[in-house]
């Protein structure tokens, strides 16, 4: 496995740790190394599991009814990936609270 990883990434760009059941935990030091390894694993048909990288993770915004928004848009210059009406955890009644996940963008924190 290490030989296969070494085809794509240099030794300083990742760390490995042996886990139970013949599992190897791989930690990449740069986003480019992560992307290159995921592409390599797909091409070679190597089974893997990954978590979403921080760069691709959605930024969540909470909307409440007291906040004013421009007509027709929630946040100008942003595209919503997902909008969820929050429900009360016990009664399952919808609340006046919404989670909005905009598409990943460099200006998401400007919201």
Phi and psi in radians as a Rosetta constraint file:
Dihedral C 1 N 2 CA 2 C 2 CIRCULARHARMONIC -1.072 0.35
Dihedral N 2 CA 2 C 2 N 3 CIRCULARHARMONIC -0.635 0.35
Dihedral C 2 N 3 CA 3 C 3 CIRCULARHARMONIC -1.084 0.35
Dihedral N 3 CA 3 C 3 N 4 CIRCULARHARMONIC -0.716 0.35
Dihedral C 3 N 4 CA 4 C 4 CIRCULARHARMONIC -1.149 0.35
Dihedral N 4 CA 4 C 4 N 5 CIRCULARHARMONIC -0.724 0.35
Dihedral C 4 N 5 CA 5 C 5 CIRCULARHARMONIC -1.159 0.35
Dihedral N 5 CA 5 C 5 N 6 CIRCULARHARMONIC -0.663 0.35
Dihedral C 5 N 6 CA 6 C 6 CIRCULARHARMONIC -1.141 0.35
Dihedral N 6 CA 6 C 6 N 7 CIRCULARHARMONIC -0.336 0.35
Dihedral C 6 N 7 CA 7 C 7 CIRCULARHARMONIC -1.158 0.35
Dihedral N 7 CA 7 C 7 N 8 CIRCULARHARMONIC -0.465 0.35
Dihedral C 7 N 8 CA 8 C 8 CIRCULARHARMONIC -1.894 0.35
Dihedral N 8 CA 8 C 8 N 9 CIRCULARHARMONIC -0.656 0.35
Dihedral C 8 N 9 CA 9 C 9 CIRCULARHARMONIC -2.223 0.35
Dihedral N 9 CA 9 C 9 N 10 CIRCULARHARMONIC 2.599 0.35
Dihedral C 9 N 10 CA 10 C 10 CIRCULARHARMONIC -1.395 0.35
Dihedral N 10 CA 10 C 10 N 11 CIRCULARHARMONIC 2.806 0.35
Dihedral C 10 N 11 CA 11 C 11 CIRCULARHARMONIC -1.018 0.35
Dihedral N 11 CA 11 C 11 N 12 CIRCULARHARMONIC -0.572 0.35
Dihedral C 11 N 12 CA 12 C 12 CIRCULARHARMONIC -1.353 0.35
Dihedral N 12 CA 12 C 12 N 13 CIRCULARHARMONIC -0.138 0.35
Dihedral C 12 N 13 CA 13 C 13 CIRCULARHARMONIC -1.664 0.35
Dihedral N 13 CA 13 C 13 N 14 CIRCULARHARMONIC -0.013 0.35
Dihedral C 13 N 14 CA 14 C 14 CIRCULARHARMONIC -2.730 0.35
Dihedral N 14 CA 14 C 14 N 15 CIRCULARHARMONIC 2.816 0.35
Dihedral C 14 N 15 CA 15 C 15 CIRCULARHARMONIC -2.229 0.35
Dihedral N 15 CA 15 C 15 N 16 CIRCULARHARMONIC 2.540 0.35
Dihedral C 15 N 16 CA 16 C 16 CIRCULARHARMONIC -2.116 0.35
Dihedral N 16 CA 16 C 16 N 17 CIRCULARHARMONIC 2.682 0.35
Dihedral C 16 N 17 CA 17 C 17 CIRCULARHARMONIC -2.534 0.35
Dihedral N 17 CA 17 C 17 N 18 CIRCULARHARMONIC 2.260 0.35
Dihedral C 17 N 18 CA 18 C 18 CIRCULARHARMONIC -1.378 0.35
Dihedral N 18 CA 18 C 18 N 19 CIRCULARHARMONIC 2.316 0.35
Dihedral C 18 N 19 CA 19 C 19 CIRCULARHARMONIC -2.060 0.35
Dihedral N 19 CA 19 C 19 N 20 CIRCULARHARMONIC -3.114 0.35
Dihedral C 19 N 20 CA 20 C 20 CIRCULARHARMONIC -1.186 0.35
Dihedral N 20 CA 20 C 20 N 21 CIRCULARHARMONIC 2.796 0.35
Dihedral C 20 N 21 CA 21 C 21 CIRCULARHARMONIC 1.037 0.35
Dihedral N 21 CA 21 C 21 N 22 CIRCULARHARMONIC 0.662 0.35
Dihedral C 21 N 22 CA 22 C 22 CIRCULARHARMONIC 1.019 0.35
Dihedral N 22 CA 22 C 22 N 23 CIRCULARHARMONIC 0.649 0.35
Dihedral C 22 N 23 CA 23 C 23 CIRCULARHARMONIC -1.785 0.35
Dihedral N 23 CA 23 C 23 N 24 CIRCULARHARMONIC 2.411 0.35
Dihedral C 23 N 24 CA 24 C 24 CIRCULARHARMONIC -1.992 0.35
Dihedral N 24 CA 24 C 24 N 25 CIRCULARHARMONIC 2.189 0.35
Dihedral C 24 N 25 CA 25 C 25 CIRCULARHARMONIC -1.597 0.35
Dihedral N 25 CA 25 C 25 N 26 CIRCULARHARMONIC 2.208 0.35
Dihedral C 25 N 26 CA 26 C 26 CIRCULARHARMONIC -2.040 0.35
Dihedral N 26 CA 26 C 26 N 27 CIRCULARHARMONIC 2.154 0.35
Dihedral C 26 N 27 CA 27 C 27 CIRCULARHARMONIC -2.040 0.35
Dihedral N 27 CA 27 C 27 N 28 CIRCULARHARMONIC 2.119 0.35
Dihedral C 27 N 28 CA 28 C 28 CIRCULARHARMONIC -1.627 0.35
Dihedral N 28 CA 28 C 28 N 29 CIRCULARHARMONIC 2.522 0.35
Dihedral C 28 N 29 CA 29 C 29 CIRCULARHARMONIC -1.569 0.35
Dihedral N 29 CA 29 C 29 N 30 CIRCULARHARMONIC -0.312 0.35
Dihedral C 29 N 30 CA 30 C 30 CIRCULARHARMONIC -2.340 0.35
Dihedral N 30 CA 30 C 30 N 31 CIRCULARHARMONIC 2.648 0.35
Dihedral C 30 N 31 CA 31 C 31 CIRCULARHARMONIC -1.064 0.35
Dihedral N 31 CA 31 C 31 N 32 CIRCULARHARMONIC -0.612 0.35
Dihedral C 31 N 32 CA 32 C 32 CIRCULARHARMONIC -1.124 0.35
Dihedral N 32 CA 32 C 32 N 33 CIRCULARHARMONIC -0.705 0.35
Dihedral C 32 N 33 CA 33 C 33 CIRCULARHARMONIC -1.092 0.35
Dihedral N 33 CA 33 C 33 N 34 CIRCULARHARMONIC -0.764 0.35
Dihedral C 33 N 34 CA 34 C 34 CIRCULARHARMONIC -1.003 0.35
Dihedral N 34 CA 34 C 34 N 35 CIRCULARHARMONIC -0.882 0.35
Dihedral C 34 N 35 CA 35 C 35 CIRCULARHARMONIC -1.094 0.35
Dihedral N 35 CA 35 C 35 N 36 CIRCULARHARMONIC -0.744 0.35
Dihedral C 35 N 36 CA 36 C 36 CIRCULARHARMONIC -1.105 0.35
Dihedral N 36 CA 36 C 36 N 37 CIRCULARHARMONIC -0.725 0.35
Dihedral C 36 N 37 CA 37 C 37 CIRCULARHARMONIC -1.181 0.35
Dihedral N 37 CA 37 C 37 N 38 CIRCULARHARMONIC -0.713 0.35
Dihedral C 37 N 38 CA 38 C 38 CIRCULARHARMONIC -1.104 0.35
Dihedral N 38 CA 38 C 38 N 39 CIRCULARHARMONIC -0.713 0.35
Dihedral C 38 N 39 CA 39 C 39 CIRCULARHARMONIC -1.112 0.35
Dihedral N 39 CA 39 C 39 N 40 CIRCULARHARMONIC -0.750 0.35
Dihedral C 39 N 40 CA 40 C 40 CIRCULARHARMONIC -1.094 0.35
Dihedral N 40 CA 40 C 40 N 41 CIRCULARHARMONIC -0.777 0.35
Dihedral C 40 N 41 CA 41 C 41 CIRCULARHARMONIC -1.096 0.35
Dihedral N 41 CA 41 C 41 N 42 CIRCULARHARMONIC -0.701 0.35
Dihedral C 41 N 42 CA 42 C 42 CIRCULARHARMONIC -1.122 0.35
Dihedral N 42 CA 42 C 42 N 43 CIRCULARHARMONIC -0.786 0.35
Dihedral C 42 N 43 CA 43 C 43 CIRCULARHARMONIC -1.099 0.35
Dihedral N 43 CA 43 C 43 N 44 CIRCULARHARMONIC -0.687 0.35
Dihedral C 43 N 44 CA 44 C 44 CIRCULARHARMONIC -1.506 0.35
Dihedral N 44 CA 44 C 44 N 45 CIRCULARHARMONIC -0.112 0.35
Dihedral C 44 N 45 CA 45 C 45 CIRCULARHARMONIC 1.256 0.35
Dihedral N 45 CA 45 C 45 N 46 CIRCULARHARMONIC 0.509 0.35
Dihedral C 45 N 46 CA 46 C 46 CIRCULARHARMONIC -1.485 0.35
Dihedral N 46 CA 46 C 46 N 47 CIRCULARHARMONIC 2.224 0.35
Dihedral C 46 N 47 CA 47 C 47 CIRCULARHARMONIC -1.226 0.35
Dihedral N 47 CA 47 C 47 N 48 CIRCULARHARMONIC 2.342 0.35
Dihedral C 47 N 48 CA 48 C 48 CIRCULARHARMONIC -2.679 0.35
Dihedral N 48 CA 48 C 48 N 49 CIRCULARHARMONIC 2.835 0.35
Dihedral C 48 N 49 CA 49 C 49 CIRCULARHARMONIC -2.261 0.35
Dihedral N 49 CA 49 C 49 N 50 CIRCULARHARMONIC 2.430 0.35
Dihedral C 49 N 50 CA 50 C 50 CIRCULARHARMONIC -2.440 0.35
Dihedral N 50 CA 50 C 50 N 51 CIRCULARHARMONIC 2.774 0.35
Dihedral C 50 N 51 CA 51 C 51 CIRCULARHARMONIC -1.779 0.35
Dihedral N 51 CA 51 C 51 N 52 CIRCULARHARMONIC 2.729 0.35
Dihedral C 51 N 52 CA 52 C 52 CIRCULARHARMONIC -1.136 0.35
Dihedral N 52 CA 52 C 52 N 53 CIRCULARHARMONIC 2.328 0.35
Dihedral C 52 N 53 CA 53 C 53 CIRCULARHARMONIC -1.207 0.35
Dihedral N 53 CA 53 C 53 N 54 CIRCULARHARMONIC 2.728 0.35
Dihedral C 53 N 54 CA 54 C 54 CIRCULARHARMONIC -1.043 0.35
Dihedral N 54 CA 54 C 54 N 55 CIRCULARHARMONIC -0.579 0.35
Dihedral C 54 N 55 CA 55 C 55 CIRCULARHARMONIC -1.164 0.35
Dihedral N 55 CA 55 C 55 N 56 CIRCULARHARMONIC -0.557 0.35
Dihedral C 55 N 56 CA 56 C 56 CIRCULARHARMONIC -1.649 0.35
Dihedral N 56 CA 56 C 56 N 57 CIRCULARHARMONIC -0.208 0.35
Dihedral C 56 N 57 CA 57 C 57 CIRCULARHARMONIC -1.198 0.35
Dihedral N 57 CA 57 C 57 N 58 CIRCULARHARMONIC 2.433 0.35
Dihedral C 57 N 58 CA 58 C 58 CIRCULARHARMONIC -1.236 0.35
Dihedral N 58 CA 58 C 58 N 59 CIRCULARHARMONIC 2.543 0.35
Dihedral C 58 N 59 CA 59 C 59 CIRCULARHARMONIC -1.608 0.35
Dihedral N 59 CA 59 C 59 N 60 CIRCULARHARMONIC 2.208 0.35
Dihedral C 59 N 60 CA 60 C 60 CIRCULARHARMONIC -1.771 0.35
Dihedral N 60 CA 60 C 60 N 61 CIRCULARHARMONIC 2.341 0.35
Dihedral C 60 N 61 CA 61 C 61 CIRCULARHARMONIC -2.100 0.35
Dihedral N 61 CA 61 C 61 N 62 CIRCULARHARMONIC 2.415 0.35
Dihedral C 61 N 62 CA 62 C 62 CIRCULARHARMONIC -1.848 0.35
Dihedral N 62 CA 62 C 62 N 63 CIRCULARHARMONIC 2.193 0.35
Dihedral C 62 N 63 CA 63 C 63 CIRCULARHARMONIC -1.849 0.35
Dihedral N 63 CA 63 C 63 N 64 CIRCULARHARMONIC 2.379 0.35
Dihedral C 63 N 64 CA 64 C 64 CIRCULARHARMONIC -2.142 0.35
Dihedral N 64 CA 64 C 64 N 65 CIRCULARHARMONIC 2.766 0.35
Dihedral C 64 N 65 CA 65 C 65 CIRCULARHARMONIC -1.137 0.35
Dihedral N 65 CA 65 C 65 N 66 CIRCULARHARMONIC -0.384 0.35
Dihedral C 65 N 66 CA 66 C 66 CIRCULARHARMONIC -1.313 0.35
Dihedral N 66 CA 66 C 66 N 67 CIRCULARHARMONIC -0.211 0.35
Dihedral C 66 N 67 CA 67 C 67 CIRCULARHARMONIC -1.559 0.35
Dihedral N 67 CA 67 C 67 N 68 CIRCULARHARMONIC 2.344 0.35
Dihedral C 67 N 68 CA 68 C 68 CIRCULARHARMONIC -1.552 0.35
Dihedral N 68 CA 68 C 68 N 69 CIRCULARHARMONIC 2.460 0.35
Dihedral C 68 N 69 CA 69 C 69 CIRCULARHARMONIC -2.282 0.35
Dihedral N 69 CA 69 C 69 N 70 CIRCULARHARMONIC 2.560 0.35
Dihedral C 69 N 70 CA 70 C 70 CIRCULARHARMONIC -1.049 0.35
Dihedral N 70 CA 70 C 70 N 71 CIRCULARHARMONIC 2.510 0.35
Dihedral C 70 N 71 CA 71 C 71 CIRCULARHARMONIC -1.023 0.35
Dihedral N 71 CA 71 C 71 N 72 CIRCULARHARMONIC 2.264 0.35
Dihedral C 71 N 72 CA 72 C 72 CIRCULARHARMONIC 1.482 0.35
Dihedral N 72 CA 72 C 72 N 73 CIRCULARHARMONIC -0.284 0.35
Dihedral C 72 N 73 CA 73 C 73 CIRCULARHARMONIC -2.327 0.35
Dihedral N 73 CA 73 C 73 N 74 CIRCULARHARMONIC 2.627 0.35
Dihedral C 73 N 74 CA 74 C 74 CIRCULARHARMONIC -1.538 0.35
Dihedral N 74 CA 74 C 74 N 75 CIRCULARHARMONIC -0.901 0.35
Dihedral C 74 N 75 CA 75 C 75 CIRCULARHARMONIC -2.405 0.35
Dihedral N 75 CA 75 C 75 N 76 CIRCULARHARMONIC 1.977 0.35
Dihedral C 75 N 76 CA 76 C 76 CIRCULARHARMONIC -1.050 0.35
Dihedral N 76 CA 76 C 76 N 77 CIRCULARHARMONIC 2.408 0.35
Dihedral C 76 N 77 CA 77 C 77 CIRCULARHARMONIC 1.478 0.35
Dihedral N 77 CA 77 C 77 N 78 CIRCULARHARMONIC 0.087 0.35
Dihedral C 77 N 78 CA 78 C 78 CIRCULARHARMONIC -2.237 0.35
Dihedral N 78 CA 78 C 78 N 79 CIRCULARHARMONIC 2.563 0.35
Dihedral C 78 N 79 CA 79 C 79 CIRCULARHARMONIC -1.973 0.35
Dihedral N 79 CA 79 C 79 N 80 CIRCULARHARMONIC 2.244 0.35
Dihedral C 79 N 80 CA 80 C 80 CIRCULARHARMONIC -1.381 0.35
Dihedral N 80 CA 80 C 80 N 81 CIRCULARHARMONIC 2.257 0.35
Dihedral C 80 N 81 CA 81 C 81 CIRCULARHARMONIC -1.462 0.35
Dihedral N 81 CA 81 C 81 N 82 CIRCULARHARMONIC -0.669 0.35
Dihedral C 81 N 82 CA 82 C 82 CIRCULARHARMONIC -2.696 0.35
Dihedral N 82 CA 82 C 82 N 83 CIRCULARHARMONIC 2.410 0.35
Dihedral C 82 N 83 CA 83 C 83 CIRCULARHARMONIC -2.244 0.35
Dihedral N 83 CA 83 C 83 N 84 CIRCULARHARMONIC 2.186 0.35
Dihedral C 83 N 84 CA 84 C 84 CIRCULARHARMONIC -2.199 0.35
Dihedral N 84 CA 84 C 84 N 85 CIRCULARHARMONIC 2.249 0.35
Dihedral C 84 N 85 CA 85 C 85 CIRCULARHARMONIC -1.434 0.35
Dihedral N 85 CA 85 C 85 N 86 CIRCULARHARMONIC 2.121 0.35
Dihedral C 85 N 86 CA 86 C 86 CIRCULARHARMONIC -1.310 0.35
Dihedral N 86 CA 86 C 86 N 87 CIRCULARHARMONIC 2.414 0.35
Dihedral C 86 N 87 CA 87 C 87 CIRCULARHARMONIC -1.964 0.35
Dihedral N 87 CA 87 C 87 N 88 CIRCULARHARMONIC 2.621 0.35
Dihedral C 87 N 88 CA 88 C 88 CIRCULARHARMONIC -1.099 0.35
Dihedral N 88 CA 88 C 88 N 89 CIRCULARHARMONIC 2.362 0.35
Dihedral C 88 N 89 CA 89 C 89 CIRCULARHARMONIC -1.202 0.35
Dihedral N 89 CA 89 C 89 N 90 CIRCULARHARMONIC -0.443 0.35
Dihedral C 89 N 90 CA 90 C 90 CIRCULARHARMONIC -1.700 0.35
Dihedral N 90 CA 90 C 90 N 91 CIRCULARHARMONIC -0.858 0.35
Dihedral C 90 N 91 CA 91 C 91 CIRCULARHARMONIC -1.523 0.35
Dihedral N 91 CA 91 C 91 N 92 CIRCULARHARMONIC -0.276 0.35
Dihedral C 91 N 92 CA 92 C 92 CIRCULARHARMONIC 1.123 0.35
Dihedral N 92 CA 92 C 92 N 93 CIRCULARHARMONIC 0.275 0.35
Dihedral C 92 N 93 CA 93 C 93 CIRCULARHARMONIC -1.314 0.35
Dihedral N 93 CA 93 C 93 N 94 CIRCULARHARMONIC 2.420 0.35
Dihedral C 93 N 94 CA 94 C 94 CIRCULARHARMONIC -1.153 0.35
Dihedral N 94 CA 94 C 94 N 95 CIRCULARHARMONIC 2.438 0.35
Dihedral C 94 N 95 CA 95 C 95 CIRCULARHARMONIC -1.790 0.35
Dihedral N 95 CA 95 C 95 N 96 CIRCULARHARMONIC 2.880 0.35
Dihedral C 95 N 96 CA 96 C 96 CIRCULARHARMONIC -1.480 0.35
Dihedral N 96 CA 96 C 96 N 97 CIRCULARHARMONIC 1.006 0.35
Dihedral C 96 N 97 CA 97 C 97 CIRCULARHARMONIC -2.557 0.35
Dihedral N 97 CA 97 C 97 N 98 CIRCULARHARMONIC 2.324 0.35
Dihedral C 97 N 98 CA 98 C 98 CIRCULARHARMONIC -2.270 0.35
Dihedral N 98 CA 98 C 98 N 99 CIRCULARHARMONIC 2.452 0.35
Dihedral C 98 N 99 CA 99 C 99 CIRCULARHARMONIC -1.738 0.35
Dihedral N 99 CA 99 C 99 N 100 CIRCULARHARMONIC 2.218 0.35
Dihedral C 99 N 100 CA 100 C 100 CIRCULARHARMONIC -2.067 0.35
Dihedral N 100 CA 100 C 100 N 101 CIRCULARHARMONIC 2.159 0.35
Dihedral C 100 N 101 CA 101 C 101 CIRCULARHARMONIC -1.896 0.35
Dihedral N 101 CA 101 C 101 N 102 CIRCULARHARMONIC 1.791 0.35
Dihedral C 101 N 102 CA 102 C 102 CIRCULARHARMONIC -1.286 0.35
Dihedral N 102 CA 102 C 102 N 103 CIRCULARHARMONIC 2.738 0.35
Dihedral C 102 N 103 CA 103 C 103 CIRCULARHARMONIC -1.045 0.35
Dihedral N 103 CA 103 C 103 N 104 CIRCULARHARMONIC 2.567 0.35
Dihedral C 103 N 104 CA 104 C 104 CIRCULARHARMONIC -1.009 0.35
Dihedral N 104 CA 104 C 104 N 105 CIRCULARHARMONIC 2.268 0.35
Dihedral C 104 N 105 CA 105 C 105 CIRCULARHARMONIC -2.710 0.35
Dihedral N 105 CA 105 C 105 N 106 CIRCULARHARMONIC 2.718 0.35
Dihedral C 105 N 106 CA 106 C 106 CIRCULARHARMONIC -1.199 0.35
Dihedral N 106 CA 106 C 106 N 107 CIRCULARHARMONIC -0.377 0.35
Dihedral C 106 N 107 CA 107 C 107 CIRCULARHARMONIC -1.749 0.35
Dihedral N 107 CA 107 C 107 N 108 CIRCULARHARMONIC 0.273 0.35
Dihedral C 107 N 108 CA 108 C 108 CIRCULARHARMONIC -1.076 0.35
Dihedral N 108 CA 108 C 108 N 109 CIRCULARHARMONIC -0.604 0.35
Dihedral C 108 N 109 CA 109 C 109 CIRCULARHARMONIC -1.261 0.35
Dihedral N 109 CA 109 C 109 N 110 CIRCULARHARMONIC -0.190 0.35
Dihedral C 109 N 110 CA 110 C 110 CIRCULARHARMONIC -1.287 0.35
Dihedral N 110 CA 110 C 110 N 111 CIRCULARHARMONIC -0.274 0.35
